[in-house]
Amino acid sequence: MPSDDNSPMVTDFLVIGSGLAGLSFALEAARHGRVTVLTKRRPEVANTAWAQGGIAAVWDEEDSLEAHVADTIEAGANLAGEELVRDILREGPEAVERLIEWGVRFTREGEPGTDEEGEEGEEHGPLAAHEQADYHLTREGGHSTRRILHAGDMTGAEIQRALLAAVDQHPRITLLDHHIAIDLVTKRKVLRHLAKRRLGLYGPEVEKRYGPGGPEGWMPNTEDRCYGAYGLDTTSGQVHRFLAGVTLLATGGAGKLYRYTSNPDVATGDGMAMAYRAGAVLENMEFVQFHPTCLYDASAKSFLVSEAVRGEGGILRLPDGTPFMDAVHPMGSLAPRDIVAREIDAQIKRRGLEHVLLDVSDKDDEFVRARFPGIHKTLMKYGHDMTAGPIPVVPAAHYFCGGVQVDTSGRTLIEGLLAAGEVTCTGLHGANRLASNSLLEACVTARRCARVAPDLLAAARLEGQPDVPKWDSGEARDSDELVVINHTWDEIRRLMWDYVGIVRTDRRLERALSRIDLIREEIRTYYWDSTISADLIELRNLVTVAEVVIRSALGRRESRGLHYNLDCPETDDANWRRNTLLRREW
């Protein structure tokens, strides 16, 4: 049985997650203290590494901040506030420059795959300021101009490579792979432990006897603070206490909540669920973005075909070759993602199709192969040549526009707990994320978190480190029914896809909530009775996030952006141009 027999692992800054947000915060915060980064698999396995398109920023002198703001708000269905959007996007160029300083090699004009290729063998190294560098810019859905910096069609992988190299060389940063966070350690949790002792109850017995809230009046009303997290070393099976003055959630999204997704297997909503259980607010969780173009092939798992393909002229067509987006939106196949995904879903259902087609075969073959080398290579592996003809695509769950509510500096409702990246809801994306604004947001918000982190660390030192209890496994035992986890995981993902997908109805949502409530109770019992494991932790997190998504969707009585409900299909600015907020009831 895994146990915590060791002393707490103490650090100044604890980072949970190893994508762009987590690693960039670590590099900035390391100037002020020791940083420990937990990542539940290998450090390169993060949502960031899967990002193909690029990072949006006002880089060209013919572009403007106001144009980027306008495109972001329009794509977000007018839910995002103009000043908030401007405030974040303003820092875009500076954030990109910081990535370049860390060694990210964005594609330059004249390199293979750009409109004007240079001489063979010509190399371009990273430069410190964008005025010195003539980077190639591409365009994606919802953007009024070219403003996407990219590294071929593998931008995320290049960012991940550069940041991991920088972290590996930093003497103040320790990166622990195969460590999955279980729950946040908070003042409330420590006080609950003391209350359990007074009641003579241990382990899960309080929750089993009284429910999640415990007996009435058993907890003092106190401002909460985060002290770190409990984490499972999946290699040894040991549970550790990771204690820190400041904790950053940078765990990414929850695409694995759905049957079809573009996300890696690690995207199980861990940070959202942990924050919710700890008492933080989750905001706008009904807005789940489905990427319009994932490869439709039974042998291909979660392969995304970048929006940049449409940015370079790719056209969406029906199986008979007819283009269908021009009649739907003035931007045609480059319309915002919510509109494109919804129309593809409608065409598939209306015509009984299995997929639609994405066609870029009218472009020069050499240009396509050079501009999209990673995509072309992967498609060829599955027998699809994008230079010779259209490829079959379908929508898939891609990005959460909702998440942990944070202020403009990444602070949550819990003192000492910061969050950055897809795990958060900053408000930038509104009801639908503009393409390539995600990497920008992750970089900007992580830098802002790093600015406030030293003061939070100083405050934590003044308060002192509490006596955090060891992980209590109670009477948990090794399970001989692992099939239960696999079956329940599959049931949740099918349920969410069928009832809480691109198009929703009240009846589907209510049926989903009724079933998810039963599943949650089943998982809670199984969780407390069984020895902790990574699969069980992820399953518990998935069902928590599923419940919040469903409740948020039921609560919004309109259709806006990514949330489309046939029972209230109109957008209601008078009553619903506001955010959906959910917090766990204690």
C-alpha positions as CSV (number, residue, x, y, z in Angstrom):
1,M,0.0,0.0,0.0
2,P,1.5,3.4,-1.0
3,S,2.3,5.6,2.0
4,D,4.0,8.8,3.0
5,D,6.8,7.7,5.3
6,N,9.2,10.5,4.4
7,S,9.6,14.1,5.4
8,P,7.8,16.7,3.3
9,M,9.5,17.9,0.2
10,V,9.8,21.7,0.7
11,T,10.3,24.2,-2.1
12,D,9.6,27.9,-2.6
13,F,7.6,27.5,-5.8
14,L,5.6,24.4,-6.7
15,V,4.6,24.1,-10.3
16,I,2.1,21.4,-11.3
17,G,2.4,20.9,-15.1
18,S,5.2,21.1,-17.6
19,G,3.7,22.9,-20.6
20,L,4.4,26.5,-21.8
21,A,2.7,28.1,-18.7
22,G,4.4,25.9,-16.1
23,L,7.9,26.0,-17.6
24,S,7.9,29.7,-18.4
25,F,6.7,30.5,-14.9
26,A,9.5,28.3,-13.5
27,L,12.1,30.1,-15.5
28,E,10.9,33.5,-14.3
29,A,10.3,32.5,-10.7
30,A,13.7,30.8,-10.3
31,R,15.2,34.2,-10.0
32,H,13.5,34.5,-6.6
33,G,13.8,31.0,-5.2
34,R,13.8,27.3,-5.6
35,V,11.3,25.8,-8.0
36,T,9.9,22.2,-8.2
37,V,8.0,21.2,-11.3
38,L,5.7,18.1,-11.1
39,T,4.7,16.4,-14.4
40,K,2.7,13.2,-14.4
41,R,4.4,11.6,-17.3
42,R,7.5,12.6,-19.3
43,P,8.0,16.4,-19.3
44,E,7.5,16.6,-23.1
45,V,4.1,15.1,-22.9
46,A,2.0,18.3,-22.5
47,N,-0.7,20.0,-24.5
48,T,1.8,22.6,-25.6
49,A,3.8,20.1,-27.5
50,W,0.8,19.2,-29.6
51,A,0.1,22.7,-30.7
52,Q,0.7,22.9,-34.5
53,G,-0.5,26.4,-35.6
54,G,1.4,29.0,-33.7
55,I,1.2,32.0,-31.3
56,A,-0.8,35.1,-32.2
57,A,0.8,38.5,-31.6
58,V,0.8,41.9,-33.3
59,W,4.1,41.6,-35.0
60,D,3.7,43.3,-38.4
61,E,3.7,47.1,-38.7
62,E,0.5,46.8,-40.9
63,D,-1.3,45.0,-38.0
64,S,-2.5,46.7,-34.9
65,L,-3.5,45.9,-31.3
66,E,-7.0,47.2,-31.9
67,A,-7.5,44.8,-34.8
68,H,-6.3,41.9,-32.7
69,V,-8.6,43.0,-29.9
70,A,-11.6,43.3,-32.3
71,D,-10.9,39.8,-33.8
72,T,-10.7,38.3,-30.3
73,I,-13.9,39.8,-29.1
74,E,-15.8,38.9,-32.2
75,A,-14.6,35.3,-32.1
76,G,-15.5,35.2,-28.4
77,A,-19.2,36.1,-29.2
78,N,-18.8,39.4,-27.4
79,L,-18.5,37.9,-24.0
80,A,-15.0,39.1,-23.3
81,G,-14.5,42.6,-21.9
82,E,-12.6,44.9,-24.3
83,E,-10.3,46.4,-21.7
84,L,-9.4,42.9,-20.3
85,V,-8.6,41.6,-23.8
86,R,-6.5,44.7,-24.7
87,D,-4.6,44.4,-21.4
88,I,-3.5,40.8,-22.2
89,L,-2.9,41.1,-25.9
90,R,-0.8,44.2,-25.3
91,E,1.9,42.0,-23.7
92,G,1.9,39.6,-26.6
93,P,5.0,40.8,-28.5
94,E,7.0,41.1,-25.3
95,A,6.1,37.5,-24.3
96,V,7.1,36.2,-27.7
97,E,10.5,38.0,-27.5
98,R,11.0,36.2,-24.2
99,L,10.4,32.9,-25.9
100,I,13.0,33.8,-28.5
101,E,15.5,34.7,-25.8
102,W,14.9,31.2,-24.3
103,G,15.8,29.7,-27.7
104,V,12.5,29.2,-29.6
105,R,13.2,29.1,-33.3
106,F,10.2,30.5,-35.2
107,T,10.1,30.2,-38.9
108,R,11.7,33.1,-40.8
109,E,10.8,34.6,-44.1
110,G,12.7,32.8,-46.9
111,E,12.8,29.5,-45.1
112,P,11.2,26.4,-46.7
113,G,7.4,26.5,-46.5
114,T,7.1,30.3,-46.8
115,D,6.0,32.3,-49.7
116,E,9.5,33.3,-50.7
117,E,12.1,30.6,-49.9
118,G,15.7,31.5,-49.4
119,E,18.8,29.8,-50.7
120,E,19.2,26.1,-49.8
121,G,21.2,25.6,-46.6
122,E,20.6,29.2,-45.3
123,E,20.1,29.1,-41.5
124,H,18.5,31.6,-39.2
125,G,19.1,31.7,-35.5
126,P,17.0,33.2,-32.7
127,L,17.1,37.0,-32.4
128,A,16.3,39.0,-29.2
129,A,13.9,41.6,-30.6
130,H,11.1,41.4,-33.2
131,E,12.3,44.5,-34.9
132,Q,15.5,42.6,-35.8
133,A,13.7,39.5,-37.1
134,D,11.7,39.1,-40.3
135,Y,9.5,36.2,-39.2
136,H,7.0,34.5,-41.4
137,L,3.4,35.1,-40.3
138,T,0.5,32.9,-41.2
139,R,-3.3,33.3,-40.8
140,E,-5.9,31.2,-39.1
141,G,-9.7,31.2,-38.6
142,G,-11.2,34.4,-37.2
143,H,-8.1,36.6,-37.8
144,S,-8.5,39.6,-40.1
145,T,-4.8,39.5,-41.1
146,R,-1.6,37.4,-40.9
147,R,-0.3,37.6,-37.3
148,I,0.6,34.0,-36.3
149,L,4.2,33.3,-35.6
150,H,5.0,29.6,-36.1
151,A,7.7,27.0,-36.3
152,G,6.7,25.1,-39.4
153,D,3.6,23.2,-38.4
154,M,5.1,22.0,-35.1
155,T,5.2,25.2,-33.1
156,G,4.3,23.7,-29.8
157,A,6.9,21.0,-30.0
158,E,9.6,23.7,-30.7
159,I,8.4,25.8,-27.7
160,Q,8.5,22.7,-25.5
161,R,12.0,21.7,-26.7
162,A,13.4,25.2,-26.0
163,L,11.8,25.6,-22.6
164,L,12.8,22.1,-21.4
165,A,16.4,22.8,-22.5
166,A,16.4,26.1,-20.5
167,V,14.8,24.4,-17.5
168,D,17.3,21.5,-17.6
169,Q,20.2,24.0,-17.4
170,H,18.8,26.0,-14.5
171,P,20.4,25.2,-11.1
172,R,17.3,26.3,-9.1
173,I,14.7,24.2,-11.0
174,T,14.0,20.6,-10.2
175,L,11.7,18.7,-12.6
176,L,10.1,15.5,-11.3
177,D,8.5,13.4,-14.0
178,H,6.0,10.6,-13.3
179,H,4.6,12.5,-10.4
180,I,0.8,13.2,-10.5
181,A,-0.8,15.6,-8.1
182,I,-3.6,14.1,-6.1
183,D,-5.0,17.1,-4.2
184,L,-4.0,20.6,-3.1
185,V,-2.9,21.0,0.5
186,T,-4.8,23.9,2.0
187,K,-5.4,25.5,5.4
188,R,-9.0,24.2,5.3
189,K,-7.7,20.7,4.6
190,V,-5.3,20.9,7.5
191,L,-8.1,22.1,9.8
192,R,-10.4,19.4,8.6
193,H,-7.7,16.9,9.6
194,L,-7.6,18.4,13.1
195,A,-11.4,18.3,13.3
196,K,-11.4,14.6,12.3
197,R,-9.2,13.9,15.3
198,R,-11.6,15.7,17.6
199,L,-14.5,13.7,16.2
200,G,-12.6,10.5,16.4
201,L,-12.9,9.9,12.7
202,Y,-10.1,9.1,10.2
203,G,-9.4,8.8,6.6
204,P,-12.5,9.0,4.4
205,E,-14.9,8.3,7.3
206,V,-16.1,11.9,7.6
207,E,-17.0,12.1,3.9
208,K,-18.6,8.7,4.0
209,R,-20.7,9.5,7.0
210,Y,-21.6,13.1,6.4
211,G,-21.0,13.7,2.7
212,P,-18.4,16.1,1.2
213,G,-19.4,19.0,3.5
214,G,-18.9,17.1,6.8
215,P,-21.1,17.6,9.9
216,E,-22.7,21.0,10.3
217,G,-20.5,23.5,12.0
218,W,-17.4,21.3,12.2
219,M,-15.2,23.7,10.3
220,P,-14.2,27.2,11.4
221,N,-14.9,30.0,8.9
222,T,-11.4,31.0,7.8
223,E,-9.7,32.5,4.8
224,D,-8.1,29.7,2.9
225,R,-4.4,29.3,1.9
226,C,-2.6,26.8,-0.3
227,Y,0.4,25.1,1.2
228,G,1.3,22.8,-1.8
229,A,0.0,19.4,-2.9
230,Y,-0.1,15.7,-2.2
231,G,1.6,13.9,-5.1
232,L,1.9,10.3,-6.2
233,D,5.2,9.0,-7.6
234,T,3.8,6.6,-10.1
235,T,7.1,4.8,-10.4
236,S,7.5,3.9,-6.7
237,G,3.8,4.1,-5.6
238,Q,4.9,6.5,-2.9
239,V,2.7,9.5,-1.9
240,H,4.6,12.6,-0.9
241,R,3.8,16.0,0.6
242,F,5.1,18.8,-1.7
243,L,5.0,22.0,0.4
244,A,5.6,25.4,-1.0
245,G,5.0,29.1,-0.3
246,V,3.5,29.5,-3.8
247,T,1.7,26.9,-5.9
248,L,1.0,27.3,-9.6
249,L,-1.6,25.2,-11.4
250,A,-0.5,24.7,-15.1
251,T,-2.1,21.4,-15.8
252,G,-3.8,22.3,-19.1
253,G,-7.3,21.3,-20.2
254,A,-9.7,18.3,-20.1
255,G,-10.1,17.1,-23.7
256,K,-10.1,13.5,-22.6
257,L,-13.5,14.2,-21.1
258,Y,-14.8,13.5,-24.7
259,R,-14.8,10.4,-26.8
260,Y,-13.1,12.3,-29.7
261,T,-10.4,14.8,-28.9
262,S,-7.2,16.4,-30.3
263,N,-5.6,16.3,-26.9
264,P,-3.0,14.0,-25.5
265,D,-4.0,11.4,-22.8
266,V,-2.7,13.6,-20.0
267,A,-5.5,16.2,-20.6
268,T,-7.8,15.0,-17.8
269,G,-8.8,18.2,-16.1
270,D,-6.6,17.6,-13.0
271,G,-6.0,21.2,-12.1
272,M,-9.6,22.3,-12.6
273,A,-10.8,19.4,-10.4
274,M,-8.3,19.9,-7.6
275,A,-9.0,23.7,-7.5
276,Y,-12.8,23.0,-7.4
277,R,-12.4,20.5,-4.6
278,A,-10.2,23.0,-2.7
279,G,-12.9,25.8,-2.9
280,A,-11.7,27.8,-5.9
281,V,-14.3,29.1,-8.5
282,L,-14.7,27.5,-11.9
283,E,-15.8,29.9,-14.6
284,N,-17.5,29.5,-18.0
285,M,-17.0,25.7,-18.1
286,E,-19.8,25.3,-20.6
287,F,-17.6,26.7,-23.4
288,V,-15.8,23.7,-24.8
289,Q,-14.1,24.3,-28.1
290,F,-14.3,21.5,-30.7
291,H,-11.6,21.8,-33.3
292,P,-13.3,21.5,-36.7
293,T,-10.6,19.4,-38.5
294,C,-9.2,16.2,-36.9
295,L,-8.3,13.4,-39.2
296,Y,-11.1,10.8,-39.6
297,D,-9.3,7.5,-39.7
298,A,-9.8,4.6,-37.4
299,S,-6.1,3.9,-37.1
300,A,-5.2,7.5,-36.3
301,K,-5.6,8.6,-32.6
302,S,-6.3,12.3,-31.9
303,F,-4.5,13.7,-35.0
304,L,-5.2,17.4,-35.5
305,V,-5.0,19.0,-38.9
306,S,-4.0,22.6,-38.1
307,E,-6.2,25.5,-38.8
308,A,-3.2,27.0,-40.6
309,V,-4.0,24.6,-43.5
310,R,-7.2,26.6,-44.0
311,G,-5.2,29.8,-43.4
312,E,-3.1,28.9,-46.4
313,G,-6.2,28.3,-48.6
314,G,-7.6,25.0,-47.6
315,I,-11.3,24.6,-48.4
316,L,-13.9,22.5,-46.5
317,R,-16.0,20.4,-48.9
318,L,-18.8,17.8,-48.9
319,P,-17.8,14.3,-50.1
320,D,-19.1,15.2,-53.6
321,G,-16.6,18.2,-53.7
322,T,-19.1,20.9,-53.0
323,P,-17.7,23.7,-50.7
324,F,-20.2,24.5,-48.0
325,M,-18.8,27.2,-45.7
326,D,-19.2,30.2,-48.0
327,A,-22.9,30.2,-47.6
328,V,-22.6,30.1,-43.8
329,H,-20.0,32.9,-43.0
330,P,-18.3,35.8,-44.9
331,M,-14.9,34.2,-44.0
332,G,-15.9,30.9,-45.5
333,S,-13.7,28.0,-44.4
334,L,-11.7,30.5,-42.2
335,A,-14.7,31.4,-40.0
336,P,-14.3,31.2,-36.2
337,R,-14.0,27.6,-34.9
338,D,-17.4,27.5,-33.2
339,I,-19.2,28.3,-36.4
340,V,-17.1,25.9,-38.5
341,A,-17.4,23.0,-36.1
342,R,-21.2,23.5,-35.7
343,E,-21.7,23.6,-39.5
344,I,-19.6,20.4,-40.0
345,D,-21.6,18.7,-37.3
346,A,-24.9,19.8,-38.9
347,Q,-23.8,18.6,-42.4
348,I,-22.7,15.2,-41.0
349,K,-26.0,14.7,-39.2
350,R,-28.2,16.2,-41.9
351,R,-26.7,14.2,-44.7
352,G,-25.8,11.0,-42.8
353,L,-22.1,11.5,-43.4
354,E,-19.2,10.0,-41.6
355,H,-17.0,13.0,-42.3
356,V,-16.4,16.1,-44.5
357,L,-13.3,16.9,-46.6
358,L,-10.5,19.4,-46.2
359,D,-8.9,20.2,-49.6
360,V,-5.6,22.0,-50.1
361,S,-4.6,20.0,-53.2
362,D,-4.9,23.0,-55.5
363,K,-1.8,24.5,-53.9
364,D,1.7,23.9,-55.1
365,D,2.9,20.5,-53.9
366,E,6.3,21.6,-52.8
367,F,4.8,24.5,-50.9
368,V,2.4,22.3,-49.0
369,R,5.1,19.7,-48.1
370,A,7.4,22.4,-46.9
371,R,4.8,24.5,-45.0
372,F,3.3,21.5,-43.3
373,P,6.0,18.9,-43.0
374,G,4.8,17.3,-39.8
375,I,1.2,17.1,-40.9
376,H,2.1,15.8,-44.4
377,K,4.3,13.1,-43.0
378,T,1.7,11.9,-40.5
379,L,-1.1,11.9,-43.1
380,M,1.1,9.9,-45.5
381,K,1.7,7.4,-42.7
382,Y,-2.1,6.8,-42.6
383,G,-2.4,6.7,-46.4
384,H,-3.6,10.3,-47.0
385,D,-1.7,12.6,-49.4
386,M,-2.8,16.2,-48.8
387,T,-1.0,17.3,-52.0
388,A,-3.0,14.9,-54.2
389,G,-6.5,15.3,-52.9
390,P,-8.8,16.2,-50.0
391,I,-8.5,14.5,-46.6
392,P,-11.4,13.3,-44.4
393,V,-11.9,15.4,-41.2
394,V,-14.4,15.6,-38.3
395,P,-14.6,17.9,-35.2
396,A,-13.1,16.8,-31.9
397,A,-12.9,18.3,-28.4
398,H,-9.9,20.6,-28.4
399,Y,-9.8,23.4,-25.8
400,F,-11.5,24.6,-22.7
401,C,-12.3,28.3,-22.7
402,G,-13.5,28.0,-19.1
403,G,-11.4,27.0,-16.1
404,V,-10.2,28.2,-12.7
405,Q,-11.2,31.8,-12.2
406,V,-8.2,34.1,-11.9
407,D,-7.5,37.8,-11.7
408,T,-5.3,39.6,-14.1
409,S,-2.2,38.3,-12.3
410,G,-3.3,34.7,-12.1
411,R,-4.4,34.8,-8.5
412,T,-7.2,32.4,-7.5
413,L,-9.6,32.8,-4.6
414,I,-7.2,30.8,-2.4
415,E,-4.2,32.7,-1.1
416,G,-0.9,31.3,-2.4
417,L,-2.5,29.5,-5.3
418,L,-1.9,30.8,-8.8
419,A,-3.0,29.4,-12.1
420,A,-1.9,29.9,-15.8
421,G,-2.7,28.5,-19.2
422,E,-5.7,26.4,-20.3
423,V,-6.5,25.4,-16.7
424,T,-7.7,29.0,-16.1
425,C,-10.4,31.3,-17.2
426,T,-8.9,34.7,-17.6
427,G,-11.8,36.0,-19.7
428,L,-9.7,36.5,-22.8
429,H,-11.4,33.9,-24.9
430,G,-15.0,34.8,-24.0
431,A,-17.4,32.1,-25.4
432,N,-14.9,30.9,-28.1
433,R,-11.2,31.1,-28.4
434,L,-9.6,32.9,-31.3
435,A,-7.1,30.6,-33.0
436,S,-3.5,30.7,-31.6
437,N,-4.5,33.0,-28.7
438,S,-4.0,30.1,-26.3
439,L,-0.1,30.0,-26.4
440,L,-0.2,33.8,-26.1
441,E,-2.4,33.7,-23.1
442,A,-0.3,31.0,-21.4
443,C,2.9,32.9,-21.9
444,V,1.5,36.3,-20.7
445,T,-0.4,34.9,-17.7
446,A,2.6,32.8,-16.5
447,R,4.8,35.9,-16.7
448,R,2.2,37.9,-14.6
449,C,2.1,35.1,-12.1
450,A,5.8,35.3,-11.7
451,R,5.6,39.0,-11.0
452,V,3.3,38.5,-8.0
453,A,4.9,35.3,-6.8
454,P,7.8,36.9,-4.7
455,D,5.3,38.9,-2.6
456,L,3.2,35.8,-2.1
457,L,6.2,33.8,-1.1
458,A,7.2,36.5,1.5
459,A,3.7,36.5,3.0
460,A,3.8,32.7,3.3
461,R,7.2,32.8,5.1
462,L,5.8,35.3,7.6
463,E,2.9,33.0,8.3
464,G,5.1,30.0,8.7
465,Q,4.8,26.4,7.5
466,P,2.0,24.4,9.2
467,D,2.1,20.8,10.3
468,V,0.7,19.2,7.3
469,P,-0.6,15.7,7.9
470,K,0.8,12.7,6.0
471,W,-1.4,11.2,3.3
472,D,-4.0,9.0,4.9
473,S,-5.0,6.0,2.9
474,G,-7.4,4.7,5.6
475,E,-8.4,1.1,4.9
476,A,-7.8,1.3,1.2
477,R,-6.5,-1.9,-0.5
478,D,-5.3,-2.9,-3.9
479,S,-8.1,-3.3,-6.3
480,D,-8.6,-6.4,-8.4
481,E,-11.2,-4.8,-10.5
482,L,-9.3,-2.4,-12.7
483,V,-11.8,-3.1,-15.4
484,V,-14.2,-0.8,-13.4
485,I,-11.9,2.2,-14.1
486,N,-11.6,1.5,-17.8
487,H,-15.4,0.9,-18.2
488,T,-16.3,4.0,-16.2
489,W,-13.9,6.2,-18.1
490,D,-15.3,5.1,-21.4
491,E,-18.9,5.6,-20.1
492,I,-18.1,9.2,-19.1
493,R,-16.5,10.1,-22.5
494,R,-19.4,8.6,-24.5
495,L,-21.9,10.3,-22.3
496,M,-20.3,13.7,-22.7
497,W,-19.9,13.3,-26.5
498,D,-23.5,12.2,-27.0
499,Y,-25.2,14.6,-24.6
500,V,-22.9,17.5,-23.9
501,G,-21.2,18.0,-27.3
502,I,-21.3,20.6,-30.1
503,V,-25.1,20.9,-30.1
504,R,-27.1,20.4,-26.8
505,T,-30.6,20.3,-25.5
506,D,-32.1,20.6,-22.1
507,R,-33.3,17.0,-22.1
508,R,-29.8,15.7,-23.1
509,L,-28.1,17.8,-20.4
510,E,-30.5,16.7,-17.7
511,R,-30.1,13.1,-18.6
512,A,-26.3,13.6,-18.6
513,L,-26.4,15.2,-15.1
514,S,-28.6,12.4,-13.7
515,R,-26.2,9.8,-14.9
516,I,-23.0,11.7,-13.9
517,D,-24.3,12.1,-10.4
518,L,-24.6,8.3,-10.1
519,I,-21.2,7.8,-11.6
520,R,-19.6,10.3,-9.2
521,E,-21.0,8.5,-6.2
522,E,-19.7,5.2,-7.6
523,I,-16.2,6.7,-8.2
524,R,-16.2,8.3,-4.7
525,T,-16.8,5.0,-3.0
526,Y,-14.3,3.2,-5.2
527,Y,-11.7,6.0,-4.6
528,W,-11.8,5.7,-0.9
529,D,-11.8,1.9,-0.9
530,S,-9.0,1.4,-3.3
531,T,-5.3,2.1,-3.3
532,I,-4.5,5.3,-5.0
533,S,-3.2,5.1,-8.7
534,A,-2.8,7.5,-11.6
535,D,-5.8,6.0,-13.4
536,L,-8.0,6.4,-10.4
537,I,-6.9,10.0,-9.8
538,E,-7.6,10.9,-13.4
539,L,-11.0,9.2,-13.3
540,R,-12.0,11.1,-10.2
541,N,-10.9,14.4,-11.8
542,L,-12.8,13.6,-15.0
543,V,-16.1,13.0,-13.3
544,T,-15.7,16.2,-11.3
545,V,-15.1,18.3,-14.4
546,A,-17.9,16.6,-16.3
547,E,-20.4,17.5,-13.5
548,V,-19.3,21.2,-13.6
549,V,-19.5,21.4,-17.4
550,I,-23.0,19.9,-17.4
551,R,-24.2,22.2,-14.6
552,S,-22.7,25.2,-16.3
553,A,-24.4,24.3,-19.6
554,L,-27.8,23.9,-17.9
555,G,-27.4,27.2,-16.2
556,R,-26.8,29.3,-19.4
557,R,-30.2,30.0,-20.9
558,E,-29.0,31.1,-24.3
559,S,-26.8,30.0,-27.2
560,R,-23.5,31.8,-27.4
561,G,-20.2,30.8,-29.0
562,L,-19.3,27.3,-28.2
563,H,-22.5,26.7,-26.2
564,Y,-25.4,25.9,-28.5
565,N,-28.7,24.7,-27.0
566,L,-31.6,23.9,-29.4
567,D,-34.0,24.8,-26.6
568,C,-32.7,28.4,-26.3
569,P,-31.0,29.0,-29.7
570,E,-30.8,32.8,-29.6
571,T,-28.1,34.9,-28.0
572,D,-29.5,37.0,-25.1
573,D,-27.2,40.0,-24.4
574,A,-29.7,41.6,-22.1
575,N,-29.7,38.8,-19.6
576,W,-26.7,36.5,-20.4
577,R,-23.8,38.6,-21.4
578,R,-22.1,37.5,-18.2
579,N,-19.9,34.7,-16.8
580,T,-21.1,31.4,-15.3
581,L,-19.5,30.8,-11.9
582,L,-19.6,27.6,-9.9
583,R,-18.0,26.9,-6.5
584,R,-18.2,23.7,-4.5
585,E,-20.7,23.9,-1.6
586,W,-19.0,22.9,1.7
